[in-house]
Amino acid sequence: MSGILINNATIVNEGISFKGNLLIKDEKIAAIGNIDEKELPDNYDVIDATGLFLLPGVIDDHVHFREPGLTEKGDIFTESRAAAAGGVTSFMDMPNTVPQTVTIAALEEKYKIAAEKSLINYSFSIGATNDNLDEILKTDPSKVCGIKLFMGSSTGNMLVDSDKSLRNLFKNAHIIISAHCEDEATIRKNTELFRQKYGNDIPFEMHPTIRNNEACVKSSLFAVRLAKEYNTKLHIFHLSTAEETELFSNAIPLKDKRITSEVCAHHLWFDNSYYQKLGSRIKLNPSIKTEVDKEALRNAVNNNKIDIIATDHAPHTIKEKTGSYLQTPSGSPMVQHSLLLMMELWHKKVFTIEKIVEKMCHNPAILFNIKERGFIRNGYQADIVLVNPNDKWTVSKDNILYKCGWSPIEETEVQSKVVTTIVNGVVVYNNGLINNNYRGQRLKFERC
């Protein structure tokens, strides 16, 4: 048996931070706190974590790694490398690939690719369409993270717009539905109004007026009503408005909630004042909105109306992102930098470090019923990240690992640095060096 002994860390876990040590034996966390020498394996490495935070590995419940079929943008190997460098040890990938992941065969093909290529742990959503309920119901709840539902069109155009199909899905879904909520009719009406005014040269700063608060609230409200009507477990992705936060409750523990929500790092970091500088680079669906919305989202994280912080990591090539508003796809890469941006907000006293760990590590594990991950607990898988909170550096093309080669936060100085990422007891990232030979594991889910 081999192991890793991490000494002198500030361990952040389950709402508290404390100085201590952590012992990993093979894939598992074996001991926490003061380690008895009798517990040490015959062979082990030692990491001195003085001055570092020791966190559970980040679980990102919302990424688009673009494989298969869109690999000029990103692929499971390149984006999982970037994720590891950002302290992410598990991801859940979305179905709008080529082919779309709307059958069991397509789903299992993606799992096969990940087993061959992913440096970190993985799961994949099956996508909902207007007519694939039979395929959805074949999924094994212990092996698949959830159902992705587009209630607004976005990259890949998997819009489900049939009232009958939506009701059948909400009535029969046997695993969690994760929904992209934007009202399509509102968006199309607004787009046409701005096309008439500007032609093809719509300014990018009009994006939050086209894909506006009304579109988000109308769709999210409809999804919540359906979930309440059918007692469906519903998770609404990437909230972007102040109004939407009022649709969610903080009155009961997350494990008992039937309706939950996520916010993405970019909606917590940017607001509409950034469009003039960044343009297409922050064209995302749902759109980045006002400072008032951003502050409301931050408050909803702190008061537990929002349950998870994720990324919606969605890379596009620079060539795709260079063009007119109507030609440019929505989406930006973020998985390498989401934890670091949240650490910036910790430095600014927006969030505590315990709240960041709760929303990025613990809560994805609770909400999706992930087996033995997301916490620093004896017997759990050793998915660990060490972060230096005081090591300034600047995000630049030289250190961006996304296949697309760019980031919306280029030239941003951050005060924290991911030092080491451990996946299932194996060091996958350490001080800029990546273990390209390791492969992560398929996530398992403990569901009745």
VOTI-920077 format. One line per 4 residues: number of its first residue (from 0); their letters; for each residue x, y, z of C-alpha. Coordinates in nm, 4 decimals. Example, Ala and Ser with C-alpha at 12.3 -4.5 7.8 and 13.67 -1.06 7.14 Angstrom:
2
0 = as = 1.2300:-0.4500:0.7800 ~ 1.3670:-0.1060:0.7140
This chain:
448
0 = msgi = 0.0000:0.0000:0.0000 ~ 0.1274:0.3475:-0.0923 ~ 0.0152:0.6847:0.0320 ~ 0.0521:1.0600:0.0632
4 = linn = 0.0895:1.2467:0.3914 ~ -0.0087:1.6139:0.3720 ~ 0.1197:1.8102:0.6724 ~ 0.0369:2.1483:0.8228
8 = ativ = -0.2557:2.2389:0.5961 ~ -0.5524:2.4613:0.6744 ~ -0.8273:2.2070:0.6070 ~ -1.1594:2.3559:0.4962
12 = negi = -1.4497:2.1152:0.5311 ~ -1.8155:2.1106:0.6359 ~ -1.8317:2.4705:0.7485 ~ -1.5087:2.4921:0.9480
16 = sfkg = -1.1394:2.5542:0.8878 ~ -0.8686:2.4014:1.1037 ~ -0.4976:2.3282:1.0970 ~ -0.4165:1.9631:1.0507
20 = nlli = -0.2723:1.6784:0.8507 ~ -0.4309:1.4375:0.6057 ~ -0.3295:1.0858:0.5136 ~ -0.4172:0.9232:0.1820
24 = kdek = -0.3806:0.5494:0.1349 ~ -0.4179:0.4388:-0.2253 ~ -0.7444:0.6010:-0.3474 ~ -0.8960:0.6864:-0.0092
28 = iaai = -0.8719:0.9417:0.2683 ~ -0.7376:0.7348:0.5577 ~ -0.6956:0.9816:0.8448 ~ -0.7537:1.3503:0.9238
32 = gnid = -0.5977:1.5706:1.1922 ~ -0.3132:1.4352:1.3992 ~ -0.1819:1.1257:1.2210 ~ -0.0572:0.8376:1.4320
36 = ekel = 0.2667:0.6924:1.2927 ~ 0.1085:0.3481:1.3189 ~ -0.1371:0.4508:1.0482 ~ 0.1319:0.5320:0.7919
40 = pdny = 0.1762:0.2880:0.5027 ~ 0.5148:0.1372:0.4173 ~ 0.5655:0.3747:0.1253 ~ 0.4372:0.7302:0.1234
44 = dvid = 0.5223:1.0754:-0.0064 ~ 0.5110:1.3847:0.2127 ~ 0.3673:1.7214:0.1095 ~ 0.4334:2.0215:0.3310
48 = atgl = 0.1177:2.2313:0.3038 ~ 0.2206:2.5112:0.5391 ~ 0.0314:2.8246:0.4387 ~ -0.2003:2.6344:0.2031
52 = fllp = -0.5716:2.5624:0.2069 ~ -0.6629:2.1956:0.1711 ~ -1.0050:2.1637:0.0059 ~ -1.2118:1.8804:-0.1340
56 = gvid = -1.1732:1.8706:-0.5105 ~ -1.4149:2.0950:-0.6973 ~ -1.7080:1.9163:-0.8642 ~ -1.8266:2.1132:-1.1675
60 = dhvh = -2.1818:2.0044:-1.2500 ~ -2.1998:2.1957:-1.5792 ~ -1.9380:2.1819:-1.8561 ~ -1.9260:2.1495:-2.2333
64 = frep = -1.6027:1.9664:-2.3187 ~ -1.7160:1.9465:-2.6853 ~ -1.6378:1.5828:-2.7555 ~ -1.7427:1.4167:-2.9791
68 = glte = -1.7840:1.6178:-3.2957 ~ -1.6737:1.9662:-3.1895 ~ -1.3155:1.8939:-3.0946 ~ -1.1700:2.1956:-3.2740
72 = kgdi = -1.3061:2.3902:-2.9729 ~ -1.1991:2.1521:-2.6965 ~ -1.1931:1.7841:-2.6107 ~ -1.2114:1.5705:-2.3010
76 = ftes = -0.8325:1.5364:-2.2721 ~ -0.7478:1.9069:-2.3115 ~ -1.0317:2.0409:-2.0994 ~ -0.9837:1.7865:-1.8203
80 = raaa = -0.6161:1.8947:-1.8065 ~ -0.7277:2.2553:-1.7699 ~ -0.9803:2.1516:-1.5060 ~ -0.7146:1.9692:-1.3034
84 = aggv = -0.4968:2.2801:-1.3120 ~ -0.7938:2.4708:-1.1697 ~ -0.8566:2.2332:-0.8793 ~ -1.1515:2.0576:-1.0434
88 = tsfm = -1.1490:1.6815:-0.9816 ~ -1.4897:1.5821:-1.1258 ~ -1.7111:1.7143:-1.4040 ~ -2.0575:1.6595:-1.5496
92 = dmpn = -2.0710:1.7184:-1.9245 ~ -2.3647:1.8347:-2.1352 ~ -2.5283:1.6609:-2.4346 ~ -2.5155:1.9242:-2.7120
96 = tvpq = -2.2303:1.7563:-2.8986 ~ -2.2191:1.5934:-3.2438 ~ -2.3991:1.3595:-3.2343 ~ -2.6211:1.4894:-2.9582
100 = tvti = -2.6216:1.2708:-2.6476 ~ -2.9902:1.1794:-2.6613 ~ -2.9667:0.8000:-2.6747 ~ -2.8155:0.5387:-2.4460
104 = aale = -2.5734:0.4390:-2.7234 ~ -2.4453:0.7964:-2.7627 ~ -2.4204:0.8333:-2.3857 ~ -2.2122:0.5184:-2.3442
108 = ekyk = -1.9856:0.6225:-2.6309 ~ -1.8992:0.9399:-2.4399 ~ -1.8242:0.7365:-2.1271 ~ -1.5912:0.5208:-2.3347
112 = iaae = -1.4090:0.8292:-2.4649 ~ -1.3752:0.9714:-2.1132 ~ -1.2338:0.6453:-1.9793 ~ -0.9639:0.6720:-2.2448
116 = ksli = -0.8945:1.0453:-2.2204 ~ -1.0083:1.2195:-1.8998 ~ -0.7528:1.3064:-1.6331 ~ -1.0297:1.3635:-1.3781
120 = nysf = -1.3576:1.1977:-1.2773 ~ -1.6553:1.2305:-1.5070 ~ -2.0237:1.1898:-1.5745 ~ -2.2507:1.2816:-1.8652
124 = siga = -2.6084:1.4055:-1.8878 ~ -2.8534:1.2558:-2.1314 ~ -3.0253:1.5262:-2.3344 ~ -3.4010:1.5703:-2.3580
128 = tndn = -3.5736:1.6239:-2.6924 ~ -3.9374:1.6500:-2.7902 ~ -3.9530:1.2756:-2.8544 ~ -3.6870:1.0737:-2.6675
132 = ldei = -3.8553:1.0021:-2.3329 ~ -3.8233:0.6254:-2.3855 ~ -3.4442:0.6586:-2.4148 ~ -3.4269:0.8801:-2.1082
136 = lktd = -3.6149:0.6260:-1.8979 ~ -3.3578:0.3582:-1.9882 ~ -3.0821:0.5431:-1.8020 ~ -2.9450:0.3848:-1.4850
140 = pskv = -2.9830:0.6380:-1.1993 ~ -2.6694:0.5002:-1.0309 ~ -2.4528:0.5676:-1.3370 ~ -2.5835:0.8876:-1.5009
144 = cgik = -2.5792:1.2318:-1.3400 ~ -2.9044:1.3642:-1.4857 ~ -3.1211:1.4874:-1.7708 ~ -3.0279:1.8115:-1.9486
148 = lfmg = -3.3266:2.0116:-2.0688 ~ -3.2970:2.3157:-2.2930 ~ -3.6042:2.5331:-2.2365 ~ -3.4302:2.7984:-2.4442
152 = sstg = -3.2186:2.7410:-2.7547 ~ -2.8444:2.7784:-2.7221 ~ -2.5367:2.6234:-2.8828 ~ -2.6489:2.2968:-3.0413
156 = nmlv = -3.0177:2.3928:-3.0715 ~ -3.1685:2.1199:-2.8517 ~ -3.4753:2.3281:-2.7655 ~ -3.7667:2.1337:-2.6172
160 = dsdk = -4.0715:2.3463:-2.6956 ~ -4.3623:2.1016:-2.6938 ~ -4.5889:2.1453:-2.3914 ~ -4.6875:1.7787:-2.4115
164 = slrn = -4.3234:1.6656:-2.4206 ~ -4.2320:1.8875:-2.1270 ~ -4.5185:1.7596:-1.9164 ~ -4.4398:1.3974:-1.9994
168 = lfkn = -4.0769:1.4554:-1.9034 ~ -4.1565:1.6248:-1.5719 ~ -4.4163:1.3603:-1.4889 ~ -4.1925:1.0599:-1.5617
172 = ahii = -3.8338:1.1730:-1.4962 ~ -3.6624:0.9258:-1.2627 ~ -3.3452:1.1319:-1.2193 ~ -3.2846:1.5024:-1.1731
176 = isah = -3.3697:1.7409:-1.4587 ~ -3.1123:2.0178:-1.5062 ~ -3.2674:2.2973:-1.7098 ~ -3.1437:2.5869:-1.9205
180 = cede = -3.4300:2.8351:-1.8824 ~ -3.4825:3.1198:-2.1298 ~ -3.8109:3.1934:-2.3048 ~ -3.7594:3.1423:-2.6763
184 = atir = -4.0473:3.3629:-2.7954 ~ -3.9188:3.6598:-2.5955 ~ -3.5666:3.6186:-2.7314 ~ -3.6809:3.5881:-3.0922
188 = knte = -3.9000:3.8975:-3.0621 ~ -3.6171:4.1012:-2.9109 ~ -3.3648:3.9770:-3.1666 ~ -3.5865:4.0854:-3.4532
192 = lfrq = -3.6392:4.4300:-3.3013 ~ -3.2648:4.4848:-3.2731 ~ -3.2009:4.3398:-3.6196 ~ -3.4401:4.5963:-3.7622
196 = kygn = -3.2579:4.8730:-3.5758 ~ -2.8946:4.7696:-3.6329 ~ -2.8982:4.5145:-3.9149 ~ -2.6249:4.2544:-3.8588
200 = dipf = -2.4133:4.4954:-3.6535 ~ -2.5978:4.4682:-3.3220 ~ -2.3658:4.5938:-3.0450 ~ -2.2622:4.3179:-2.8053
204 = emhp = -2.3749:4.5302:-2.5126 ~ -2.7307:4.4723:-2.6344 ~ -2.7032:4.1012:-2.5521 ~ -2.8586:4.1370:-2.2028
208 = tirn = -3.1416:4.3424:-2.3530 ~ -3.2133:4.0754:-2.6148 ~ -3.1755:3.7800:-2.3791 ~ -3.3237:3.9802:-2.0973
212 = neac = -3.4496:3.9295:-1.7434 ~ -3.8030:3.8700:-1.8671 ~ -3.6918:3.5756:-2.0835 ~ -3.5118:3.4121:-1.7921
216 = vkss = -3.7786:3.4699:-1.5296 ~ -4.0647:3.3563:-1.7521 ~ -3.8936:3.0284:-1.8379 ~ -3.7612:2.9557:-1.4882
220 = lfav = -4.1030:3.0244:-1.3392 ~ -4.2628:2.7807:-1.5849 ~ -4.0067:2.5110:-1.4998 ~ -4.0628:2.5595:-1.1261
224 = rlak = -4.4405:2.5360:-1.1744 ~ -4.4037:2.2094:-1.3658 ~ -4.1708:2.0675:-1.1018 ~ -4.4166:2.1538:-0.8249
228 = eynt = -4.7080:2.0112:-1.0193 ~ -4.5372:1.6757:-1.0780 ~ -4.3051:1.6734:-0.7719 ~ -4.0073:1.6514:-1.0062
232 = klhi = -3.6517:1.6975:-0.8853 ~ -3.5457:2.0087:-1.0792 ~ -3.2136:2.1911:-1.0891 ~ -3.2070:2.5207:-1.2790
236 = fhls = -2.8707:2.5989:-1.4319 ~ -2.6918:2.9349:-1.4486 ~ -2.9247:3.1844:-1.2810 ~ -2.8507:3.5347:-1.4075
240 = taee = -3.1186:3.7646:-1.2632 ~ -3.2173:3.9053:-0.9270 ~ -3.5805:3.8081:-0.9862 ~ -3.5008:3.4392:-1.0381
244 = telf = -3.3383:3.4077:-0.6967 ~ -3.6804:3.4664:-0.5397 ~ -3.8092:3.1418:-0.6937 ~ -3.5922:2.9330:-0.4588
248 = snai = -3.6058:2.8484:-0.0912 ~ -3.3448:2.8388:0.1827 ~ -3.5886:2.7089:0.4430 ~ -3.4854:2.3431:0.4302
252 = plkd = -3.1538:2.1552:0.3960 ~ -3.0271:2.0899:0.0443 ~ -3.0712:1.7136:0.0812 ~ -3.4465:1.7685:0.1218
256 = krit = -3.4960:2.0207:-0.1610 ~ -3.6823:1.9174:-0.4755 ~ -3.6072:2.2417:-0.6612 ~ -3.2529:2.3786:-0.6628
260 = sevc = -3.0355:2.6256:-0.8504 ~ -2.6875:2.6983:-0.9796 ~ -2.4970:3.0158:-1.0583 ~ -2.1876:3.0313:-1.2779
264 = ahhl = -1.8612:3.2015:-1.1917 ~ -1.8958:3.4497:-1.4786 ~ -2.2323:3.5776:-1.3497 ~ -2.0723:3.6350:-1.0089
268 = wfdn = -1.7683:3.8104:-1.1569 ~ -1.8819:4.0159:-1.4585 ~ -2.1657:4.2606:-1.5165 ~ -2.2833:4.4517:-1.8225
272 = syyq = -2.0149:4.7195:-1.7788 ~ -1.7644:4.4659:-1.9207 ~ -1.9299:4.4316:-2.2645 ~ -1.7619:4.7394:-2.4067
276 = klgs = -1.4157:4.5945:-2.3388 ~ -1.4767:4.2211:-2.3857 ~ -1.7595:4.2086:-2.6405 ~ -1.8080:3.8581:-2.7811
280 = rikl = -1.5821:3.7040:-2.5171 ~ -1.8571:3.7458:-2.2597 ~ -2.1450:3.6736:-2.4939 ~ -2.3035:3.3886:-2.2984
284 = npsi = -2.6486:3.2377:-2.2637 ~ -2.8046:3.3428:-2.0323 ~ -2.6484:3.6833:-2.0725 ~ -2.4391:3.8652:-1.8151
288 = ktev = -2.6668:4.1350:-1.6793 ~ -2.6482:4.4334:-1.4445 ~ -2.4479:4.4994:-1.1308 ~ -2.7771:4.4800:-0.9399
292 = dkea = -2.8307:4.1282:-1.0726 ~ -2.4724:4.0315:-0.9902 ~ -2.5071:4.1533:-0.6322 ~ -2.8376:3.9700:-0.5933
296 = lrna = -2.6772:3.6478:-0.7150 ~ -2.3893:3.6895:-0.4687 ~ -2.6381:3.7465:-0.1873 ~ -2.8359:3.4376:-0.2921
300 = vnnn = -2.5198:3.2284:-0.2680 ~ -2.4615:3.3549:0.0833 ~ -2.8226:3.3085:0.1966 ~ -2.8449:2.9603:0.0378
304 = kidi = -3.1175:3.0290:-0.2178 ~ -2.8503:2.9345:-0.4739 ~ -2.7037:2.5913:-0.4074 ~ -2.4102:2.5424:-0.6476
308 = iatd = -2.1371:2.7498:-0.8140 ~ -2.0260:2.6028:-1.1480 ~ -1.8871:2.7229:-1.4821 ~ -2.0919:2.6303:-1.7909
312 = haph = -1.7430:2.5959:-1.9422 ~ -1.8122:2.6392:-2.3149 ~ -1.5068:2.6955:-2.5351 ~ -1.5215:2.8322:-2.8887
316 = tike = -1.2324:2.9111:-3.1188 ~ -1.1088:3.2685:-3.1479 ~ -1.2141:3.2614:-3.5127 ~ -1.5711:3.1738:-3.4117
320 = ktgs = -1.5694:3.4489:-3.1513 ~ -1.4528:3.7092:-3.4052 ~ -1.7455:3.8375:-3.6031 ~ -2.0756:4.0174:-3.5814
324 = ylqt = -2.3184:3.9692:-3.2962 ~ -2.5537:3.7412:-3.4884 ~ -2.2680:3.5245:-3.6209 ~ -2.0827:3.4799:-3.2930
328 = psgs = -2.1705:3.1768:-3.0762 ~ -2.2364:3.2175:-2.7057 ~ -2.0069:3.0620:-2.4477 ~ -1.6692:3.1096:-2.2799
332 = pmvq = -1.4107:2.8799:-2.1185 ~ -1.3855:2.8992:-1.7379 ~ -1.3053:2.5617:-1.5789 ~ -0.9360:2.6388:-1.5167
336 = hsll = -1.0129:2.9646:-1.3382 ~ -1.3470:2.9356:-1.1565 ~ -1.2029:2.8444:-0.8177 ~ -0.9453:3.1218:-0.8483
340 = lmme = -1.2125:3.3813:-0.9265 ~ -1.4060:3.2676:-0.6217 ~ -1.0859:3.3011:-0.4199 ~ -1.0666:3.6598:-0.5472
344 = lwhk = -1.4145:3.7145:-0.4082 ~ -1.2919:3.5604:-0.0812 ~ -1.0126:3.8186:-0.0755 ~ -1.2780:4.0869:-0.1351
348 = kvft = -1.4809:3.9396:0.1550 ~ -1.7782:3.8594:-0.0702 ~ -1.7685:3.4900:0.0256 ~ -1.6023:3.2970:0.3067
352 = ieki = -1.3734:3.0116:0.2112 ~ -1.6180:2.7755:0.3833 ~ -1.9030:2.9027:0.1624 ~ -1.6938:2.8497:-0.1533
356 = vekm = -1.6227:2.4904:-0.0517 ~ -1.9880:2.4345:0.0314 ~ -2.1082:2.5556:-0.3088 ~ -1.8318:2.4107:-0.5300
360 = chnp = -1.7479:2.0839:-0.3514 ~ -2.0039:1.9695:-0.0939 ~ -2.3304:2.0715:-0.2567 ~ -2.2773:1.9135:-0.5996
364 = ailf = -2.2099:1.5862:-0.4174 ~ -2.5241:1.6236:-0.2054 ~ -2.7543:1.7424:-0.4820 ~ -2.6545:1.4719:-0.7320
368 = nike = -2.6067:1.2007:-0.4646 ~ -2.2482:1.1372:-0.5704 ~ -2.0950:0.8420:-0.3925 ~ -1.8056:0.9169:-0.1528
372 = rgfi = -1.6827:1.2447:-0.2996 ~ -1.7060:1.6151:-0.2253 ~ -1.5996:1.6024:0.1415 ~ -1.2886:1.5484:0.3518
376 = rngy = -1.4077:1.2328:0.5262 ~ -1.2427:0.9064:0.6240 ~ -1.3089:0.6433:0.3601 ~ -1.4006:0.8934:0.0881
380 = qadi = -1.2180:0.9096:-0.2420 ~ -0.9062:1.1236:-0.2091 ~ -1.0014:1.4095:-0.4410 ~ -0.8040:1.6975:-0.2938
384 = vlvn = -0.6850:2.0438:-0.3971 ~ -0.4168:2.2526:-0.2278 ~ -0.4442:2.6278:-0.2821 ~ -0.1973:2.9009:-0.1939
388 = pndk = -0.4165:3.2011:-0.1087 ~ -0.1271:3.4452:-0.1371 ~ 0.0659:3.3833:-0.4588 ~ -0.0097:3.6498:-0.7174
392 = wtvs = 0.0042:3.5774:-1.0898 ~ -0.1572:3.7006:-1.4082 ~ -0.3774:3.4947:-1.6405 ~ -0.2205:3.5038:-1.9877
396 = kdni = -0.2028:3.3055:-2.3087 ~ 0.1195:3.1482:-2.1779 ~ -0.0581:2.9743:-1.8885 ~ -0.4064:2.9101:-2.0335
400 = lykc = -0.4568:2.5367:-2.0936 ~ -0.7875:2.5396:-2.2831 ~ -0.7619:2.4027:-2.6353 ~ -0.9205:2.7233:-2.7646
404 = gwsp = -0.6274:2.9169:-2.6155 ~ -0.8102:3.2133:-2.4648 ~ -1.0008:3.3223:-2.1563 ~ -1.2373:3.6112:-2.0801
408 = ieet = -1.0164:3.6912:-1.7803 ~ -0.6875:3.7258:-1.9693 ~ -0.4670:3.9996:-1.8185 ~ -0.6435:3.9602:-1.4822
412 = evqs = -0.4131:3.9418:-1.1814 ~ -0.5287:3.6860:-0.9262 ~ -0.3963:3.6545:-0.5746 ~ -0.4328:3.2778:-0.5285
416 = kvvt = -0.2838:2.9786:-0.7053 ~ -0.3788:2.6122:-0.7283 ~ -0.0657:2.4272:-0.6150 ~ -0.1647:2.0594:-0.6250
420 = tivn = -0.4651:1.8612:-0.7459 ~ -0.5045:1.4995:-0.6334 ~ -0.7580:1.2710:-0.8027 ~ -0.8363:0.9346:-0.6376
424 = gvvv = -0.5130:0.9557:-0.4424 ~ -0.2958:1.0354:-0.7458 ~ -0.1225:1.3700:-0.7991 ~ -0.2523:1.4852:-1.1370
428 = ynng = -0.1372:1.8485:-1.1181 ~ 0.1523:1.9886:-0.9168 ~ 0.3113:2.3318:-0.9526 ~ 0.2476:2.3525:-1.3247
432 = linn = 0.3315:1.9906:-1.4055 ~ 0.0527:1.7635:-1.5268 ~ 0.0373:1.3855:-1.5076 ~ -0.1001:1.3207:-1.8567
436 = nyrg = -0.1020:0.9430:-1.8009 ~ -0.3589:0.9250:-1.5226 ~ -0.7262:0.8598:-1.5992 ~ -1.0157:0.9495:-1.3735
440 = qrlk = -1.3151:0.7378:-1.2773 ~ -1.6811:0.7326:-1.3742 ~ -1.8863:0.8952:-1.1006 ~ -2.1322:0.6750:-0.9133
444 = ferc = -2.4605:0.7969:-0.7650 ~ -2.6365:0.6697:-0.4540 ~ -3.0027:0.6880:-0.5509 ~ -3.3062:0.4789:-0.4684
